[in-house]
Amino acid sequence: MSRTNHLAISIIMVLFLTAFWACKKETHDEPKKQRPNIIWLVAEDQSPDFFPMYGDRTTTLPTLETLAKDGVVFDNAVSPVPVCAPTRSSLITGMYPTTLGTHNMRTHAPWRGENNRPYDELDIPSYSPIVPEGVRMFTEYLRKEGYYCVNGPKEDYNFEKTDAAWDESSKERHWRKRKKDQPFFAVFNFSVCHESQIWDRGKDSLFVDPAIVPVPPYFPDTEIVRHDLAVNYSNLKRLDDQMGEVIEQLKEDGLYDNSIIFFYGDHGGPFPRHKRALYDSGLKVPLVIKFPKNQNAGSRDDRLISFIDFAPTVLSWAGIEPPKVMQGKAQYGKYEVHENPEYTFHSSDRFDELYDRLRAVRSKRYKYIRSFNTEISHAMPVAYREQMPMMQELRRLYKANKLNDQQASWLHPTKPEEELYDLNNDPYELVNLAQRPELQDTLFMMRKVLKNWIKNTHDLGQYPEKDLIAKWLPYGNQPKLPPLEMQEKEDGIHLFNKRSDATIVWKQPQDSVWNIYNLPLSKNSSFEAKAERIGYLDSEVLSNY
């Protein structure tokens, strides 16, 4: 064979191998390129009953109605707790607040400054519960796999967040700050429909006529009640406009069609007997998920889905196996669990300055509520809620004996030990069936299911809060992680911490964002590093300059 032919064959082989390895690299990288962008649009304090996609035509919400047409509407989405901070701890970890120790509202209040108490009336400090071993903010797993994770403006997880969780958590967060083609997870929280906005915006323009708003049967039909309801519907118009800006930005960037977009409320509605109540008015949330390319657009899904399922589902969509410690289950994605839950579980403990303890279990048909102190009213006089005109109206009418039985029931000074409701025939949960002879088997079964859940999930609500604090903070302060250890090896600098489930983060001295340590660092690099874990103070910063 001539020298020319040899050269030609060599060139052909080089070209072939180059193309082969390029193809292999493309195949290897393909899953990462296809990882979806995921957006959460979170409305504070809203029940499904206020939204057009759940049958309420009081007002039009163009942004959300279009999203519902492009997505799937869920009819049985619930929060584990009917108030924000415990709920947010559940969303960010995939765990029940009663297992985490974040079940009281609230525990962590760093904005209180020198006072260091969440509430002046309580002799307890602001603290972060020491969560079970292996529990992390789930976005840490996303960031480790290359996701750009942002949140804002609200955090309120009932514990001090870890620096591994977010690339940015602020009002200015945005996916547009990420690297080119980097997959992202972005949370946009909207407070315009929060409980406080009922009185803060009480004198603002109304976009809905109070005369046309529907009044649920557990509220009296009065001018004050109608006005507060109209304020909420008006706030939903403001919410729709604000969410529309985010949706429009997604479309401008060519991201809308192929992104997974959640819209949900962080628990039930803003009114009395909504927020802080274990009735569906406090637990059920609106949930719409728009899938890539609008898959299953316009359909409905009646599975039971709880906030504990959100974290593992997002990880599953990103191709990440959810940690075994998570109590929720992936509803979609690579690690989808195909057996849907038969029950959801719910808790109610301290609200602000007042203690109580209730637990509930819910199936599609029945709700069982267990009260551990029947001498405390459902309508505890929570100072924050007492600012609402509707709450003041209910108190006034109850004292004057001008409420019917359905309206007065929630305000009575005592409450039943057990409540059982048929959600199909009594969606407002007005008729307690716990004493009905024909439903004793159902009562017994639901009671047993709840009791087993309390035991199996190690429900910390059975212990006094001060006892838990004494256990977690034996010297009056959060414990501190041990210092990092550093070893220089052939492949770079290795970092270790004696606490096996601590996360190690690092950054260059001039940077503000902490990176998650998962590979040896360059021997010649300057860096700062530390260990962190929920419930612990960070280790001392290790500097290598």
Number of C-alpha atoms within 10 A of each C-alpha: 5 7 8 9 10 11 11 12 12 12 12 12 12 12 11 12 12 12 12 12 11 12 12 12 11 12 12 11 11 11 12 16 13 11 16 22 23 22 26 17 18 20 25 22 27 30 28 26 18 21 20 17 24 14 10 14 14 16 19 15 20 14 18 21 16 12 23 23 17 22 26 22 24 24 21 21 24 30 30 31 34 29 29 23 24 30 26 25 26 33 26 21 26 29 26 29 28 24 19 22 25 28 30 26 23 23 28 23 20 15 11 13 10 7 12 16 20 23 18 13 10 11 10 15 19 22 25 25 24 22 20 14 12 15 20 26 23 22 23 20 20 22 20 15 14 12 25 23 25 25 24 17 16 15 17 18 24 28 26 20 20 21 23 26 24 24 22 21 19 15 12 11 18 21 20 11 12 15 11 7 7 14 24 23 25 23 21 22 20 21 17 21 25 19 21 18 17 25 16 13 17 17 10 11 10 17 16 19 16 19 11 11 19 15 15 11 12 19 18 21 12 11 13 17 21 21 22 22 23 25 27 29 25 23 24 22 22 17 21 19 16 14 20 17 12 15 19 14 13 17 12 10 9 11 16 21 16 17 22 22 23 20 23 23 27 30 33 32 31 26 26 23 21 22 25 30 23 29 23 26 26 27 30 27 30 25 23 27 22 27 21 20 14 19 15 14 18 16 13 15 13 11 15 18 24 26 28 28 21 23 25 32 25 24 22 21 21 25 18 17 17 22 15 11 14 21 18 24 26 25 22 17 17 15 19 16 14 10 8 12 14 11 18 22 21 22 28 25 20 18 20 18 17 16 16 19 18 21 22 26 23 25 17 16 13 20 23 28 24 21 19 15 15 17 14 17 17 23 20 18 14 13 12 12 20 15 14 21 17 25 19 14 17 21 18 13 15 17 12 9 10 13 19 14 10 16 19 19 18 19 20 15 13 15 18 17 14 20 19 26 23 19 17 11 11 13 15 17 21 19 14 15 18 20 12 10 9 10 13 13 10 14 23 12 13 22 18 12 17 22 15 12 13 18 10 10 14 15 18 18 24 12 9 10 18 12 10 16 21 12 13 20 18 11 9 12 16 18 16 15 20 17 17 18 12 13 10 13 10 8 11 15 16 18 22 17 19 12 14 9 15 23 23 23 21 23 18 17 13 9 11 10 15 21 21 19 20 12 11 15 17 13 14 10 12 14 18 18 22 26 31 24 27 22 22 23 18 22 20 15 15 17 14 14 10
